[in-house]
Amino acid sequence: MIRFVIIAVMVIVAWLLLLKLFRQMKEARVDWTGIATIIGFIVLAIYLHYVTGIG
């Protein structure tokens, strides 16, 4: 039951972040450098996890 609550909270937070991102995109105030950096770090973490098997 606790897992369900944690997953539900994470889904709600992700939904709110997506809504905020879409609102910013409409206003054309998106910091594409920051978004690219975040995506790059996520991709790097996944790649290093795949290659090393650590993490």
All heavy atoms as atom14 arrays in JSON, in Angstrom:
{
  "sequence": "MIRFVIIAVMVIVAWLLLLKLFRQMKEARVDWTGIATIIGFIVLAIYLHYVTGIG",
  "atom14_mask": [
    [1, 1, 1, 1, 1, 1, 1, 1, 0, 0, 0, 0, 0, 0],
    [1, 1, 1, 1, 1, 1, 1, 1, 0, 0, 0, 0, 0, 0],
    [1, 1, 1, 1, 1, 1, 1, 1, 1, 1, 1, 0, 0, 0],
    [1, 1, 1, 1, 1, 1, 1, 1, 1, 1, 1, 0, 0, 0],
    [1, 1, 1, 1, 1, 1, 1, 0, 0, 0, 0, 0, 0, 0],
    [1, 1, 1, 1, 1, 1, 1, 1, 0, 0, 0, 0, 0, 0],
    [1, 1, 1, 1, 1, 1, 1, 1, 0, 0, 0, 0, 0, 0],
    [1, 1, 1, 1, 1, 0, 0, 0, 0, 0, 0, 0, 0, 0],
    [1, 1, 1, 1, 1, 1, 1, 0, 0, 0, 0, 0, 0, 0],
    [1, 1, 1, 1, 1, 1, 1, 1, 0, 0, 0, 0, 0, 0],
    [1, 1, 1, 1, 1, 1, 1, 0, 0, 0, 0, 0, 0, 0],
    [1, 1, 1, 1, 1, 1, 1, 1, 0, 0, 0, 0, 0, 0],
    [1, 1, 1, 1, 1, 1, 1, 0, 0, 0, 0, 0, 0, 0],
    [1, 1, 1, 1, 1, 0, 0, 0, 0, 0, 0, 0, 0, 0],
    [1, 1, 1, 1, 1, 1, 1, 1, 1, 1, 1, 1, 1, 1],
    [1, 1, 1, 1, 1, 1, 1, 1, 0, 0, 0, 0, 0, 0],
    [1, 1, 1, 1, 1, 1, 1, 1, 0, 0, 0, 0, 0, 0],
    [1, 1, 1, 1, 1, 1, 1, 1, 0, 0, 0, 0, 0, 0],
    [1, 1, 1, 1, 1, 1, 1, 1, 0, 0, 0, 0, 0, 0],
    [1, 1, 1, 1, 1, 1, 1, 1, 1, 0, 0, 0, 0, 0],
    [1, 1, 1, 1, 1, 1, 1, 1, 0, 0, 0, 0, 0, 0],
    [1, 1, 1, 1, 1, 1, 1, 1, 1, 1, 1, 0, 0, 0],
    [1, 1, 1, 1, 1, 1, 1, 1, 1, 1, 1, 0, 0, 0],
    [1, 1, 1, 1, 1, 1, 1, 1, 1, 0, 0, 0, 0, 0],
    [1, 1, 1, 1, 1, 1, 1, 1, 0, 0, 0, 0, 0, 0],
    [1, 1, 1, 1, 1, 1, 1, 1, 1, 0, 0, 0, 0, 0],
    [1, 1, 1, 1, 1, 1, 1, 1, 1, 0, 0, 0, 0, 0],
    [1, 1, 1, 1, 1, 0, 0, 0, 0, 0, 0, 0, 0, 0],
    [1, 1, 1, 1, 1, 1, 1, 1, 1, 1, 1, 0, 0, 0],
    [1, 1, 1, 1, 1, 1, 1, 0, 0, 0, 0, 0, 0, 0],
    [1, 1, 1, 1, 1, 1, 1, 1, 0, 0, 0, 0, 0, 0],
    [1, 1, 1, 1, 1, 1, 1, 1, 1, 1, 1, 1, 1, 1],
    [1, 1, 1, 1, 1, 1, 1, 0, 0, 0, 0, 0, 0, 0],
    [1, 1, 1, 1, 0, 0, 0, 0, 0, 0, 0, 0, 0, 0],
    [1, 1, 1, 1, 1, 1, 1, 1, 0, 0, 0, 0, 0, 0],
    [1, 1, 1, 1, 1, 0, 0, 0, 0, 0, 0, 0, 0, 0],
    [1, 1, 1, 1, 1, 1, 1, 0, 0, 0, 0, 0, 0, 0],
    [1, 1, 1, 1, 1, 1, 1, 1, 0, 0, 0, 0, 0, 0],
    [1, 1, 1, 1, 1, 1, 1, 1, 0, 0, 0, 0, 0, 0],
    [1, 1, 1, 1, 0, 0, 0, 0, 0, 0, 0, 0, 0, 0],
    [1, 1, 1, 1, 1, 1, 1, 1, 1, 1, 1, 0, 0, 0],
    [1, 1, 1, 1, 1, 1, 1, 1, 0, 0, 0, 0, 0, 0],
    [1, 1, 1, 1, 1, 1, 1, 0, 0, 0, 0, 0, 0, 0],
    [1, 1, 1, 1, 1, 1, 1, 1, 0, 0, 0, 0, 0, 0],
    [1, 1, 1, 1, 1, 0, 0, 0, 0, 0, 0, 0, 0, 0],
    [1, 1, 1, 1, 1, 1, 1, 1, 0, 0, 0, 0, 0, 0],
    [1, 1, 1, 1, 1, 1, 1, 1, 1, 1, 1, 1, 0, 0],
    [1, 1, 1, 1, 1, 1, 1, 1, 0, 0, 0, 0, 0, 0],
    [1, 1, 1, 1, 1, 1, 1, 1, 1, 1, 0, 0, 0, 0],
    [1, 1, 1, 1, 1, 1, 1, 1, 1, 1, 1, 1, 0, 0],
    [1, 1, 1, 1, 1, 1, 1, 0, 0, 0, 0, 0, 0, 0],
    [1, 1, 1, 1, 1, 1, 1, 0, 0, 0, 0, 0, 0, 0],
    [1, 1, 1, 1, 0, 0, 0, 0, 0, 0, 0, 0, 0, 0],
    [1, 1, 1, 1, 1, 1, 1, 1, 0, 0, 0, 0, 0, 0],
    [1, 1, 1, 1, 0, 0, 0, 0, 0, 0, 0, 0, 0, 0]
  ],
  "atom14_positions": [
    [[0.82, -1.2, 0.0], [0.0, 0.0, 0.0], [0.86, 1.26, 0.0], [0.54, 2.23, -0.67], [-0.91, -0.03, 1.24], [-1.88, 1.1, 1.3], [-3.07, 0.95, -0.04], [-4.05, 2.37, 0.23], [0.0, 0.0, 0.0], [0.0, 0.0, 0.0], [0.0, 0.0, 0.0], [0.0, 0.0, 0.0], [0.0, 0.0, 0.0], [0.0, 0.0, 0.0]],
    [[1.97, 1.21, 0.75], [2.85, 2.37, 0.81], [3.48, 2.62, -0.56], [3.62, 3.76, -0.99], [3.94, 2.17, 1.89], [3.29, 2.19, 3.27], [5.0, 3.25, 1.79], [4.23, 1.89, 4.39], [0.0, 0.0, 0.0], [0.0, 0.0, 0.0], [0.0, 0.0, 0.0], [0.0, 0.0, 0.0], [0.0, 0.0, 0.0], [0.0, 0.0, 0.0]],
    [[3.84, 1.53, -1.27], [4.39, 1.68, -2.61], [3.39, 2.38, -3.53], [3.76, 3.22, -4.34], [4.73, 0.33, -3.2], [6.01, -0.23, -2.68], [6.36, -1.47, -3.47], [6.83, -2.47, -2.54], [6.87, -3.76, -2.77], [6.42, -4.23, -3.9], [7.32, -4.58, -1.87], [0.0, 0.0, 0.0], [0.0, 0.0, 0.0], [0.0, 0.0, 0.0]],
    [[2.14, 2.0, -3.42], [1.1, 2.61, -4.26], [1.0, 4.11, -4.0], [0.88, 4.9, -4.93], [-0.25, 1.94, -3.99], [-1.38, 2.55, -4.76], [-1.5, 2.35, -6.12], [-2.3, 3.37, -4.12], [-2.53, 2.92, -6.84], [-3.33, 3.96, -4.83], [-3.45, 3.74, -6.19], [0.0, 0.0, 0.0], [0.0, 0.0, 0.0], [0.0, 0.0, 0.0]],
    [[1.07, 4.5, -2.74], [0.99, 5.91, -2.39], [2.2, 6.67, -2.93], [2.07, 7.75, -3.5], [0.87, 6.09, -0.85], [0.99, 7.55, -0.45], [-0.44, 5.51, -0.36], [0.0, 0.0, 0.0], [0.0, 0.0, 0.0], [0.0, 0.0, 0.0], [0.0, 0.0, 0.0], [0.0, 0.0, 0.0], [0.0, 0.0, 0.0], [0.0, 0.0, 0.0]],
    [[3.39, 6.09, -2.78], [4.61, 6.74, -3.27], [4.55, 6.87, -4.79], [4.89, 7.93, -5.34], [5.85, 5.96, -2.82], [6.01, 6.08, -1.3], [7.11, 6.45, -3.53], [7.08, 5.21, -0.72], [0.0, 0.0, 0.0], [0.0, 0.0, 0.0], [0.0, 0.0, 0.0], [0.0, 0.0, 0.0], [0.0, 0.0, 0.0], [0.0, 0.0, 0.0]],
    [[4.13, 5.83, -5.49], [4.04, 5.88, -6.94], [3.0, 6.91, -7.37], [3.22, 7.68, -8.32], [3.72, 4.49, -7.51], [4.93, 3.57, -7.32], [3.35, 4.57, -8.99], [4.67, 2.13, -7.66], [0.0, 0.0, 0.0], [0.0, 0.0, 0.0], [0.0, 0.0, 0.0], [0.0, 0.0, 0.0], [0.0, 0.0, 0.0], [0.0, 0.0, 0.0]],
    [[1.87, 6.96, -6.67], [0.83, 7.94, -7.0], [1.35, 9.37, -6.83], [1.1, 10.24, -7.67], [-0.4, 7.7, -6.13], [0.0, 0.0, 0.0], [0.0, 0.0, 0.0], [0.0, 0.0, 0.0], [0.0, 0.0, 0.0], [0.0, 0.0, 0.0], [0.0, 0.0, 0.0], [0.0, 0.0, 0.0], [0.0, 0.0, 0.0], [0.0, 0.0, 0.0]],
    [[2.09, 9.62, -5.76], [2.65, 10.96, -5.53], [3.65, 11.3, -6.63], [3.66, 12.43, -7.15], [3.29, 11.05, -4.14], [4.11, 12.32, -3.98], [2.22, 10.97, -3.06], [0.0, 0.0, 0.0], [0.0, 0.0, 0.0], [0.0, 0.0, 0.0], [0.0, 0.0, 0.0], [0.0, 0.0, 0.0], [0.0, 0.0, 0.0], [0.0, 0.0, 0.0]],
    [[4.49, 10.34, -7.02], [5.46, 10.59, -8.08], [4.77, 10.89, -9.4], [5.22, 11.76, -10.16], [6.4, 9.39, -8.21], [7.37, 9.27, -7.05], [8.39, 7.79, -7.08], [9.16, 7.9, -8.66], [0.0, 0.0, 0.0], [0.0, 0.0, 0.0], [0.0, 0.0, 0.0], [0.0, 0.0, 0.0], [0.0, 0.0, 0.0], [0.0, 0.0, 0.0]],
    [[3.69, 10.18, -9.7], [2.95, 10.42, -10.93], [2.34, 11.83, -10.92], [2.39, 12.55, -11.92], [1.87, 9.35, -11.15], [0.9, 9.73, -12.24], [2.52, 8.01, -11.46], [0.0, 0.0, 0.0], [0.0, 0.0, 0.0], [0.0, 0.0, 0.0], [0.0, 0.0, 0.0], [0.0, 0.0, 0.0], [0.0, 0.0, 0.0], [0.0, 0.0, 0.0]],
    [[1.78, 12.22, -9.8], [1.18, 13.56, -9.69], [2.24, 14.65, -9.86], [2.03, 15.63, -10.58], [0.43, 13.71, -8.34], [-0.81, 12.8, -8.35], [0.05, 15.15, -8.09], [-1.48, 12.68, -7.0], [0.0, 0.0, 0.0], [0.0, 0.0, 0.0], [0.0, 0.0, 0.0], [0.0, 0.0, 0.0], [0.0, 0.0, 0.0], [0.0, 0.0, 0.0]],
    [[3.39, 14.48, -9.23], [4.46, 15.46, -9.35], [4.95, 15.54, -10.8], [5.16, 16.64, -11.33], [5.62, 15.12, -8.38], [6.85, 15.96, -8.68], [5.18, 15.33, -6.95], [0.0, 0.0, 0.0], [0.0, 0.0, 0.0], [0.0, 0.0, 0.0], [0.0, 0.0, 0.0], [0.0, 0.0, 0.0], [0.0, 0.0, 0.0], [0.0, 0.0, 0.0]],
    [[5.12, 14.39, -11.45], [5.55, 14.38, -12.85], [4.52, 15.08, -13.73], [4.87, 15.83, -14.64], [5.78, 12.95, -13.32], [0.0, 0.0, 0.0], [0.0, 0.0, 0.0], [0.0, 0.0, 0.0], [0.0, 0.0, 0.0], [0.0, 0.0, 0.0], [0.0, 0.0, 0.0], [0.0, 0.0, 0.0], [0.0, 0.0, 0.0], [0.0, 0.0, 0.0]],
    [[3.24, 14.84, -13.47], [2.18, 15.49, -14.24], [2.22, 17.01, -14.07], [2.1, 17.75, -15.04], [0.83, 14.93, -13.82], [-0.3, 15.54, -14.57], [-1.18, 16.46, -14.12], [-0.67, 15.28, -15.92], [-2.07, 16.78, -15.1], [-1.79, 16.09, -16.23], [-0.16, 14.46, -16.91], [-2.38, 16.07, -17.47], [-0.77, 14.45, -18.15], [-1.86, 15.24, -18.42]],
    [[2.4, 17.47, -12.85], [2.47, 18.91, -12.6], [3.69, 19.53, -13.28], [3.61, 20.64, -13.82], [2.49, 19.19, -11.1], [1.19, 18.88, -10.35], [1.38, 19.05, -8.85], [0.05, 19.74, -10.86], [0.0, 0.0, 0.0], [0.0, 0.0, 0.0], [0.0, 0.0, 0.0], [0.0, 0.0, 0.0], [0.0, 0.0, 0.0], [0.0, 0.0, 0.0]],
    [[4.82, 18.83, -13.26], [6.01, 19.34, -13.93], [5.8, 19.41, -15.44], [6.25, 20.37, -16.09], [7.22, 18.47, -13.6], [7.76, 18.6, -12.18], [8.86, 17.58, -11.94], [8.29, 20.01, -11.95], [0.0, 0.0, 0.0], [0.0, 0.0, 0.0], [0.0, 0.0, 0.0], [0.0, 0.0, 0.0], [0.0, 0.0, 0.0], [0.0, 0.0, 0.0]],
    [[5.13, 18.42, -16.01], [4.84, 18.46, -17.44], [3.91, 19.61, -17.78], [4.11, 20.3, -18.79], [4.21, 17.14, -17.9], [5.18, 15.98, -18.09], [4.43, 14.7, -18.38], [6.15, 16.29, -19.21], [0.0, 0.0, 0.0], [0.0, 0.0, 0.0], [0.0, 0.0, 0.0], [0.0, 0.0, 0.0], [0.0, 0.0, 0.0], [0.0, 0.0, 0.0]],
    [[2.91, 19.86, -16.94], [2.01, 20.98, -17.18], [2.77, 22.3, -17.13], [2.56, 23.19, -17.97], [0.88, 20.99, -16.15], [-0.22, 19.96, -16.35], [-1.22, 20.04, -15.19], [-0.93, 20.17, -17.67], [0.0, 0.0, 0.0], [0.0, 0.0, 0.0], [0.0, 0.0, 0.0], [0.0, 0.0, 0.0], [0.0, 0.0, 0.0], [0.0, 0.0, 0.0]],
    [[3.66, 22.43, -16.16], [4.46, 23.65, -16.04], [5.34, 23.83, -17.28], [5.47, 24.94, -17.81], [5.32, 23.59, -14.78], [6.14, 24.83, -14.55], [6.92, 24.73, -13.26], [7.77, 25.98, -13.07], [8.57, 25.92, -11.86], [0.0, 0.0, 0.0], [0.0, 0.0, 0.0], [0.0, 0.0, 0.0], [0.0, 0.0, 0.0], [0.0, 0.0, 0.0]],
    [[5.94, 22.74, -17.75], [6.78, 22.81, -18.94], [5.98, 23.23, -20.16], [6.41, 24.08, -20.94], [7.44, 21.45, -19.19], [8.34, 21.35, -20.42], [9.54, 22.27, -20.27], [8.77, 19.93, -20.63], [0.0, 0.0, 0.0], [0.0, 0.0, 0.0], [0.0, 0.0, 0.0], [0.0, 0.0, 0.0], [0.0, 0.0, 0.0], [0.0, 0.0, 0.0]],
    [[4.78, 22.69, -20.34], [3.95, 23.05, -21.49], [3.52, 24.52, -21.42], [3.48, 25.21, -22.43], [2.73, 22.14, -21.61], [3.06, 20.77, -22.12], [2.58, 19.65, -21.46], [3.85, 20.59, -23.24], [2.88, 18.39, -21.93], [4.15, 19.33, -23.71], [3.67, 18.22, -23.05], [0.0, 0.0, 0.0], [0.0, 0.0, 0.0], [0.0, 0.0, 0.0]],
    [[3.22, 25.0, -20.21], [2.84, 26.41, -20.07], [4.02, 27.31, -20.44], [3.84, 28.34, -21.09], [2.4, 26.7, -18.64], [1.03, 26.16, -18.34], [0.55, 26.6, -16.97], [-0.62, 25.82, -16.59], [-0.77, 25.22, -15.43], [0.16, 25.33, -14.5], [-1.85, 24.53, -15.17], [0.0, 0.0, 0.0], [0.0, 0.0, 0.0], [0.0, 0.0, 0.0]],
    [[5.21, 26.95, -20.02], [6.39, 27.75, -20.36], [6.68, 27.7, -21.85], [7.11, 28.69, -22.43], [7.61, 27.26, -19.58], [7.61, 27.67, -18.14], [8.87, 27.24, -17.42], [9.7, 26.52, -17.97], [9.02, 27.68, -16.18], [0.0, 0.0, 0.0], [0.0, 0.0, 0.0], [0.0, 0.0, 0.0], [0.0, 0.0, 0.0], [0.0, 0.0, 0.0]],
    [[6.44, 26.57, -22.48], [6.67, 26.46, -23.92], [5.71, 27.36, -24.69], [6.08, 27.93, -25.72], [6.54, 25.01, -24.38], [7.72, 24.17, -23.98], [7.57, 22.43, -24.38], [7.37, 22.46, -26.13], [0.0, 0.0, 0.0], [0.0, 0.0, 0.0], [0.0, 0.0, 0.0], [0.0, 0.0, 0.0], [0.0, 0.0, 0.0], [0.0, 0.0, 0.0]],
    [[4.5, 27.49, -24.19], [3.53, 28.38, -24.84], [3.99, 29.83, -24.78], [3.79, 30.6, -25.7], [2.15, 28.27, -24.18], [1.38, 27.05, -24.58], [0.01, 27.09, -23.94], [-0.81, 25.89, -24.33], [-2.13, 25.91, -23.7], [0.0, 0.0, 0.0], [0.0, 0.0, 0.0], [0.0, 0.0, 0.0], [0.0, 0.0, 0.0], [0.0, 0.0, 0.0]],
    [[4.62, 30.19, -23.67], [5.08, 31.56, -23.48], [6.47, 31.79, -24.09], [6.98, 32.9, -24.03], [5.11, 31.9, -21.99], [3.73, 31.86, -21.34], [3.8, 32.04, -19.84], [4.91, 32.25, -19.32], [2.75, 31.94, -19.2], [0.0, 0.0, 0.0], [0.0, 0.0, 0.0], [0.0, 0.0, 0.0], [0.0, 0.0, 0.0], [0.0, 0.0, 0.0]],
    [[7.07, 30.76, -24.63], [8.38, 30.81, -25.29], [9.48, 31.3, -24.34], [10.39, 32.0, -24.75], [8.32, 31.67, -26.54], [0.0, 0.0, 0.0], [0.0, 0.0, 0.0], [0.0, 0.0, 0.0], [0.0, 0.0, 0.0], [0.0, 0.0, 0.0], [0.0, 0.0, 0.0], [0.0, 0.0, 0.0], [0.0, 0.0, 0.0], [0.0, 0.0, 0.0]],
    [[9.37, 30.94, -23.07], [10.41, 31.29, -22.09], [11.15, 30.04, -21.64], [11.5, 29.91, -20.49], [9.79, 31.97, -20.88], [9.23, 33.34, -21.16], [8.78, 33.98, -19.89], [8.57, 33.01, -18.82], [7.81, 33.18, -17.77], [7.15, 34.3, -17.64], [7.68, 32.27, -16.85], [0.0, 0.0, 0.0], [0.0, 0.0, 0.0], [0.0, 0.0, 0.0]],
    [[11.38, 29.12, -22.54], [12.0, 27.86, -22.19], [13.52, 28.01, -22.28], [14.05, 28.52, -23.27], [11.52, 26.74, -23.13], [12.2, 25.43, -22.79], [10.01, 26.58, -23.03], [0.0, 0.0, 0.0], [0.0, 0.0, 0.0], [0.0, 0.0, 0.0], [0.0, 0.0, 0.0], [0.0, 0.0, 0.0], [0.0, 0.0, 0.0], [0.0, 0.0, 0.0]],
    [[14.21, 27.57, -21.25], [15.66, 27.57, -21.23], [16.14, 26.24, -21.84], [16.28, 25.24, -21.15], [16.17, 27.71, -19.8], [17.68, 27.67, -19.71], [18.33, 27.91, -20.74], [18.18, 27.41, -18.61], [0.0, 0.0, 0.0], [0.0, 0.0, 0.0], [0.0, 0.0, 0.0], [0.0, 0.0, 0.0], [0.0, 0.0, 0.0], [0.0, 0.0, 0.0]],
    [[16.34, 26.23, -23.16], [16.67, 25.0, -23.86], [18.03, 24.47, -23.45], [18.26, 23.25, -23.47], [16.6, 25.21, -25.36], [15.19, 25.41, -25.82], [14.64, 26.57, -26.26], [14.14, 24.44, -25.85], [13.32, 26.37, -26.56], [12.98, 25.08, -26.33], [14.08, 23.09, -25.51], [11.77, 24.41, -26.47], [12.86, 22.43, -25.66], [11.74, 23.08, -26.13]],
    [[18.95, 25.34, -23.05], [20.26, 24.88, -22.6], [20.12, 24.06, -21.33], [20.73, 23.0, -21.19], [21.18, 26.09, -22.35], [21.22, 26.89, -23.52], [22.58, 25.64, -21.98], [0.0, 0.0, 0.0], [0.0, 0.0, 0.0], [0.0, 0.0, 0.0], [0.0, 0.0, 0.0], [0.0, 0.0, 0.0], [0.0, 0.0, 0.0], [0.0, 0.0, 0.0]],
    [[19.3, 24.53, -20.4], [19.09, 23.79, -19.16], [18.4, 22.46, -19.4], [18.77, 21.44, -18.81], [0.0, 0.0, 0.0], [0.0, 0.0, 0.0], [0.0, 0.0, 0.0], [0.0, 0.0, 0.0], [0.0, 0.0, 0.0], [0.0, 0.0, 0.0], [0.0, 0.0, 0.0], [0.0, 0.0, 0.0], [0.0, 0.0, 0.0], [0.0, 0.0, 0.0]],
    [[17.42, 22.45, -20.27], [16.69, 21.21, -20.57], [17.64, 20.21, -21.24], [17.65, 19.02, -20.91], [15.47, 21.5, -21.45], [14.44, 22.29, -20.64], [14.85, 20.21, -21.98], [13.26, 22.77, -21.44], [0.0, 0.0, 0.0], [0.0, 0.0, 0.0], [0.0, 0.0, 0.0], [0.0, 0.0, 0.0], [0.0, 0.0, 0.0], [0.0, 0.0, 0.0]],
    [[18.45, 20.69, -22.19], [19.41, 19.81, -22.87], [20.43, 19.25, -21.88], [20.82, 18.07, -21.97], [20.11, 20.55, -23.99], [0.0, 0.0, 0.0], [0.0, 0.0, 0.0], [0.0, 0.0, 0.0], [0.0, 0.0, 0.0], [0.0, 0.0, 0.0], [0.0, 0.0, 0.0], [0.0, 0.0, 0.0], [0.0, 0.0, 0.0], [0.0, 0.0, 0.0]],
    [[20.86, 20.06, -20.92], [21.81, 19.61, -19.91], [21.21, 18.52, -19.04], [21.84, 17.49, -18.77], [22.27, 20.79, -19.04], [22.83, 21.79, -19.88], [23.3, 20.35, -18.02], [0.0, 0.0, 0.0], [0.0, 0.0, 0.0], [0.0, 0.0, 0.0], [0.0, 0.0, 0.0], [0.0, 0.0, 0.0], [0.0, 0.0, 0.0], [0.0, 0.0, 0.0]],
    [[19.97, 18.72, -18.61], [19.3, 17.73, -17.77], [19.13, 16.42, -18.53], [19.42, 15.34, -18.0], [17.93, 18.27, -17.29], [18.14, 19.42, -16.31], [17.09, 17.16, -16.67], [16.88, 20.19, -15.98], [0.0, 0.0, 0.0], [0.0, 0.0, 0.0], [0.0, 0.0, 0.0], [0.0, 0.0, 0.0], [0.0, 0.0, 0.0], [0.0, 0.0, 0.0]],
    [[18.68, 16.5, -19.78], [18.5, 15.29, -20.58], [19.85, 14.61, -20.82], [19.94, 13.37, -20.76], [17.8, 15.64, -21.92], [16.36, 16.06, -21.65], [17.85, 14.45, -22.87], [15.63, 16.6, -22.85], [0.0, 0.0, 0.0], [0.0, 0.0, 0.0], [0.0, 0.0, 0.0], [0.0, 0.0, 0.0], [0.0, 0.0, 0.0], [0.0, 0.0, 0.0]],
    [[20.88, 15.41, -21.04], [22.22, 14.83, -21.23], [22.7, 14.08, -20.01], [23.26, 12.98, -20.13], [0.0, 0.0, 0.0], [0.0, 0.0, 0.0], [0.0, 0.0, 0.0], [0.0, 0.0, 0.0], [0.0, 0.0, 0.0], [0.0, 0.0, 0.0], [0.0, 0.0, 0.0], [0.0, 0.0, 0.0], [0.0, 0.0, 0.0], [0.0, 0.0, 0.0]],
    [[22.49, 14.63, -18.82], [22.9, 13.93, -17.6], [22.11, 12.64, -17.41], [22.66, 11.62, -16.98], [22.72, 14.83, -16.37], [23.91, 15.72, -16.12], [23.78, 17.09, -16.19], [25.15, 15.19, -15.83], [24.86, 17.93, -15.97], [26.25, 16.01, -15.6], [26.1, 17.39, -15.67], [0.0, 0.0, 0.0], [0.0, 0.0, 0.0], [0.0, 0.0, 0.0]],
    [[20.83, 12.67, -17.73], [20.01, 11.46, -17.59], [20.49, 10.38, -18.56], [20.64, 9.21, -18.18], [18.52, 11.79, -17.8], [18.01, 12.65, -16.65], [17.69, 10.52, -17.92], [16.63, 13.22, -16.87], [0.0, 0.0, 0.0], [0.0, 0.0, 0.0], [0.0, 0.0, 0.0], [0.0, 0.0, 0.0], [0.0, 0.0, 0.0], [0.0, 0.0, 0.0]],
    [[20.74, 10.77, -19.81], [21.23, 9.81, -20.8], [22.59, 9.27, -20.39], [22.85, 8.07, -20.5], [21.28, 10.47, -22.19], [22.02, 9.59, -23.18], [19.87, 10.77, -22.68], [0.0, 0.0, 0.0], [0.0, 0.0, 0.0], [0.0, 0.0, 0.0], [0.0, 0.0, 0.0], [0.0, 0.0, 0.0], [0.0, 0.0, 0.0], [0.0, 0.0, 0.0]],
    [[23.47, 10.13, -19.89], [24.79, 9.69, -19.44], [24.67, 8.71, -18.28], [25.38, 7.69, -18.23], [25.63, 10.9, -19.04], [27.06, 10.61, -18.58], [27.86, 9.99, -19.71], [27.71, 11.87, -18.07], [0.0, 0.0, 0.0], [0.0, 0.0, 0.0], [0.0, 0.0, 0.0], [0.0, 0.0, 0.0], [0.0, 0.0, 0.0], [0.0, 0.0, 0.0]],
    [[23.78, 8.98, -17.34], [23.59, 8.08, -16.2], [23.1, 6.72, -16.66], [23.57, 5.67, -16.19], [22.61, 8.69, -15.21], [0.0, 0.0, 0.0], [0.0, 0.0, 0.0], [0.0, 0.0, 0.0], [0.0, 0.0, 0.0], [0.0, 0.0, 0.0], [0.0, 0.0, 0.0], [0.0, 0.0, 0.0], [0.0, 0.0, 0.0], [0.0, 0.0, 0.0]],
    [[22.15, 6.69, -17.59], [21.63, 5.42, -18.1], [22.73, 4.66, -18.85], [22.9, 3.45, -18.68], [20.41, 5.66, -19.0], [19.24, 6.18, -18.16], [20.01, 4.4, -19.74], [18.07, 6.68, -18.96], [0.0, 0.0, 0.0], [0.0, 0.0, 0.0], [0.0, 0.0, 0.0], [0.0, 0.0, 0.0], [0.0, 0.0, 0.0], [0.0, 0.0, 0.0]],
    [[23.5, 5.39, -19.66], [24.58, 4.75, -20.41], [25.64, 4.16, -19.46], [26.07, 3.01, -19.63], [25.23, 5.76, -21.35], [26.47, 5.24, -22.03], [26.37, 4.3, -23.05], [27.73, 5.67, -21.64], [27.51, 3.81, -23.66], [28.87, 5.17, -22.25], [28.76, 4.25, -23.26], [29.89, 3.77, -23.84], [0.0, 0.0, 0.0], [0.0, 0.0, 0.0]],
    [[26.04, 4.94, -18.47], [27.07, 4.44, -17.54], [26.53, 3.28, -16.72], [27.29, 2.35, -16.4], [27.53, 5.58, -16.63], [28.41, 6.63, -17.33], [28.7, 7.76, -16.36], [29.67, 6.03, -17.86], [0.0, 0.0, 0.0], [0.0, 0.0, 0.0], [0.0, 0.0, 0.0], [0.0, 0.0, 0.0], [0.0, 0.0, 0.0], [0.0, 0.0, 0.0]],
    [[25.26, 3.3, -16.38], [24.67, 2.17, -15.66], [24.71, 0.92, -16.54], [25.02, -0.18, -16.07], [23.23, 2.48, -15.25], [22.52, 1.31, -14.67], [22.8, 0.83, -13.41], [21.55, 0.52, -15.16], [22.04, -0.21, -13.17], [21.27, -0.42, -14.23], [0.0, 0.0, 0.0], [0.0, 0.0, 0.0], [0.0, 0.0, 0.0], [0.0, 0.0, 0.0]],
    [[24.42, 1.08, -17.81], [24.42, -0.05, -18.74], [25.83, -0.6, -18.93], [26.04, -1.79, -18.94], [23.83, 0.4, -20.08], [23.9, -0.65, -21.15], [23.06, -1.77, -21.14], [24.83, -0.54, -22.18], [23.13, -2.73, -22.11], [24.91, -1.51, -23.17], [24.07, -2.61, -23.13], [24.14, -3.55, -24.11], [0.0, 0.0, 0.0], [0.0, 0.0, 0.0]],
    [[26.81, 0.3, -19.09], [28.18, -0.12, -19.38], [28.85, -0.73, -18.15], [29.47, -1.78, -18.23], [29.01, 1.08, -19.91], [30.49, 0.74, -19.97], [28.51, 1.49, -21.27], [0.0, 0.0, 0.0], [0.0, 0.0, 0.0], [0.0, 0.0, 0.0], [0.0, 0.0, 0.0], [0.0, 0.0, 0.0], [0.0, 0.0, 0.0], [0.0, 0.0, 0.0]],
    [[28.72, -0.07, -16.99], [29.44, -0.53, -15.8], [28.64, -1.51, -14.95], [29.23, -2.29, -14.2], [29.84, 0.66, -14.92], [28.65, 1.32, -14.47], [30.71, 1.64, -15.68], [0.0, 0.0, 0.0], [0.0, 0.0, 0.0], [0.0, 0.0, 0.0], [0.0, 0.0, 0.0], [0.0, 0.0, 0.0], [0.0, 0.0, 0.0], [0.0, 0.0, 0.0]],
    [[27.32, -1.44, -15.02], [26.49, -2.29, -14.18], [26.43, -1.83, -12.74], [26.0, -2.56, -11.86], [0.0, 0.0, 0.0], [0.0, 0.0, 0.0], [0.0, 0.0, 0.0], [0.0, 0.0, 0.0], [0.0, 0.0, 0.0], [0.0, 0.0, 0.0], [0.0, 0.0, 0.0], [0.0, 0.0, 0.0], [0.0, 0.0, 0.0], [0.0, 0.0, 0.0]],
    [[26.86, -0.6, -12.48], [26.85, -0.03, -11.14], [25.82, 1.08, -11.09], [25.7, 1.86, -12.02], [28.24, 0.54, -10.77], [29.3, -0.54, -10.83], [28.22, 1.18, -9.39], [30.71, -0.01, -10.67], [0.0, 0.0, 0.0], [0.0, 0.0, 0.0], [0.0, 0.0, 0.0], [0.0, 0.0, 0.0], [0.0, 0.0, 0.0], [0.0, 0.0, 0.0]],
    [[25.1, 1.17, -9.98], [24.22, 2.31, -9.82], [22.78, 2.04, -10.01], [22.25, 1.15, -10.52], [0.0, 0.0, 0.0], [0.0, 0.0, 0.0], [0.0, 0.0, 0.0], [0.0, 0.0, 0.0], [0.0, 0.0, 0.0], [0.0, 0.0, 0.0], [0.0, 0.0, 0.0], [0.0, 0.0, 0.0], [0.0, 0.0, 0.0], [0.0, 0.0, 0.0]]
  ]
}
